[in-house]
Amino acid sequence: MKINKYKKIAYEVIDLEIQALKKLKKSINNSFDLAVNAIVKCQSKIILCGVGKSYLIASKIAATLSSVGCPSFSLSANDCSHGNLGSISKSDLLILISNSGETQELKPVIKYANRNKITLIGIVSKKDSLLHRAADIKLTIPEVKEAGLGIVPTSSTSEQLAIGDCLAVAALNKKRFSKQNFKEFHPSGSLGAQLKTVEDLMISGARIPFVNEDTNMSKALNLITKKKLGILIAINKKKLTTGIITDGQIRRSSQKNKSLIELTVKKVMTKNPLSVDKDMLAVKSLAIMSENKITSLCVHKKKNPKRTIGVLHIHNILDGNIS
């Protein structure tokens, strides 16, 4: 019975927060556009400030904005009264978050912003509050019913978090921030792996196992052993890729032809090997390998598949934590 009781509480909390987000959706107006423009135009820092739970929300929003190319950091309003106001410069953009808008710790921050003509965006519920009156751009979030005795910050903090996500994604779009840009700020972890391109992982330069298509297989066998990649990329006199030879292919050919070493590469290779663009996501190249049951791909750029600039091997994919 207790389990069912607690499940019911969970449903009620979620329902309250859904209702809050629906109200927030209806409240979005032209002030939101002004806030996005201010964020994108800011040539200095974007500072998010709050007290208690609102400060934790400010930290998350700051991290999200930074990840989409809008340099941001968070400040606790408590610390601002003890020297951290010096972190805010006149060219910064200040975003204050407060449900009531009357929190005592915010008052020195608001006065400092107004005195130094620092653009202030207020994320606040109460329209008759100090923060709402002082803000240059007012993002008024609806007053909502909280879960947990009706006083625990839950629905209101969900609204704050959501409006922060909205600002970040809108700024991302206005800045035309691409996946490539996003990857630069996320070099590690699962996100970094998802955003790695073929160029990030491929073998390039002198390490590419090129061999002229007219080379006899005796020399080709020595080269494939030396390169230690299990493949050779065949090219013609114009340095254009014409084929590929793999270890497995050599073994199968040797079983069929006892005079394999007397043949040229051209007679043994697989013609027109698959080639992918260097900017393709590595995870997509893995899908191509799996679909074609191969372990290597040639790499090209600018729609020129005959001009190989790299080789992507399944081992490169695995080493890059791509799955």
Helices and strands as residue ranges (DSSP letters): H 2-27, H 30-41, E 46-50, H 53-67, E 72-76, H 77-80, G 84-87, E 93-98, G 104-106, H 107-115, E 119-124, H 130-134, E 137-140, H 155-174, H 179-184, H 189-195, H 198-201, E 203-204, G 205-207, E 210-212, H 217-227, E 231-235, E 241-246, H 247-256, G 260-262, H 265-268, E 270-271, E 275-277, H 282-292, E 296-300, E 310-313, H 314-319
